[in-house]
Amino acid sequence: MLNPFPELLVYSMLAPFVLRVVVGFVFVDLGILLFKGEKQRWLLSFETLRVPHPKTAVKILGVLEVVGGILLILGALTQITALVLALLTFVETYIEYKNTNVIKRTFVFYLLILVITLSLLFSGAGAFAFDLPL
């Protein structure tokens, strides 16, 4: 079947750019929430799951999410960052599944973030990024 709007294919590099920036802001927001409003809930969740040093684990998770979000917004090391954040999202989905009363995010939210990060892993940074496709 023919593409109904072939002229728009010129802008195909904008799709990863938009996804990258949006999910970058989502991860920055999630990381900031780990340091502020949701810190006690995550500590409780990590203690329930018997994670060693839960306070340190929450700090590391928050830093990874904030730094990863900033790297995605800038378009630097996009595929590596997307891989790390996809793994973190998978782990957060598991934590949410095990303790449904801790964070209160839906499975659909985590699935959407996971799919976007995997899409960035496979497609690259898109337009307006420091990463250059070889």
C-alpha positions in Angstrom: 0.0 0.0 0.0 1.2 3.5 -0.8 2.0 5.9 1.9 -0.7 8.6 2.0 1.7 11.4 3.0 5.1 10.6 1.5 6.2 14.2 2.0 6.2 13.7 5.7 8.9 10.9 5.5 11.4 13.7 5.2 10.8 14.4 8.9 11.3 10.8 10.0 14.3 11.7 12.2 12.0 13.9 14.3 10.1 10.9 15.8 13.1 9.6 17.8 13.8 13.2 18.8 10.4 13.7 20.2 10.3 10.4 22.0 13.8 11.0 23.4 13.0 14.4 24.8 9.6 13.4 26.3 10.9 10.2 28.0 14.0 12.2 29.2 11.7 14.7 31.0 9.7 11.8 32.4 12.9 10.2 33.9 14.1 13.5 35.3 10.8 13.9 37.0 10.8 10.3 38.3 14.3 10.8 39.6 13.4 14.0 41.4 10.3 12.3 42.9 12.7 9.6 44.3 14.5 12.3 46.3 11.4 14.1 47.5 7.8 12.8 47.6 8.3 9.1 47.0 11.5 8.4 49.0 9.8 6.8 52.0 7.7 4.6 49.8 10.7 3.4 47.8 12.6 2.7 51.1 9.7 0.6 52.3 9.6 -1.2 49.0 13.3 -2.0 49.0 13.2 -3.1 52.6 10.3 -5.4 51.8 12.2 -6.9 48.9 15.3 -7.2 51.1 17.5 -5.0 49.0 20.8 -4.5 50.8 21.4 -0.8 51.9 17.9 0.5 50.8 18.8 4.1 51.4 21.8 3.9 49.1 19.8 2.0 46.5 17.1 4.7 46.4 19.8 7.4 45.9 21.5 5.4 43.2 18.2 4.8 41.4 17.3 8.5 41.7 20.7 9.6 40.3 20.5 7.1 37.5 17.1 8.3 36.5 18.0 12.1 36.6 21.3 11.7 34.8 19.8 9.3 32.3 16.9 11.7 31.6 19.4 14.6 31.1 21.4 12.5 28.7 18.3 11.6 26.7 17.2 15.2 26.5 20.7 16.2 25.2 20.9 13.2 22.9 24.2 12.0 24.4 25.0 8.3 24.6 21.4 7.7 23.7 21.5 4.0 23.0 23.5 3.1 26.1 21.3 5.3 28.2 18.1 3.8 26.7 19.4 0.3 27.5 20.1 1.2 31.1 16.8 3.0 31.6 14.9 0.1 29.9 16.5 -2.3 32.5 15.6 0.1 35.3 12.0 0.4 34.0 11.8 -3.4 33.9 13.0 -3.6 37.5 10.6 -0.9 38.6 7.8 -2.8 36.9 8.7 -5.9 38.9 8.9 -3.9 42.2 5.5 -2.4 41.4 4.1 -5.8 40.7 5.4 -7.2 44.0 4.3 -4.3 46.1 1.2 -2.8 44.5 0.5 -0.4 47.4 3.9 1.3 47.3 4.1 3.6 44.3 0.7 3.4 42.6 1.8 3.6 39.0 0.0 1.5 36.5 1.4 -1.3 34.4 0.5 0.6 31.3 2.8 3.5 32.3 5.8 1.2 32.8 5.0 -0.6 29.6 4.9 2.7 27.6 8.2 3.9 29.1 9.8 0.5 28.4 8.6 0.5 24.8 9.9 4.0 24.2 13.3 3.3 25.7 13.6 0.1 23.6 12.5 2.1 20.5 15.3 4.6 21.2 17.8 1.7 21.7 16.9 0.3 18.2 16.4 3.6 16.3 19.0 5.9 17.9 18.8 9.5 19.0 17.2 11.0 16.0 17.6 14.7 15.1 19.2 17.4 17.3 21.5 15.0 19.2 25.2 14.7 20.0 25.1 11.1 18.9 25.9 10.6 15.2 24.8 7.5 13.3 27.7 5.8 11.6 
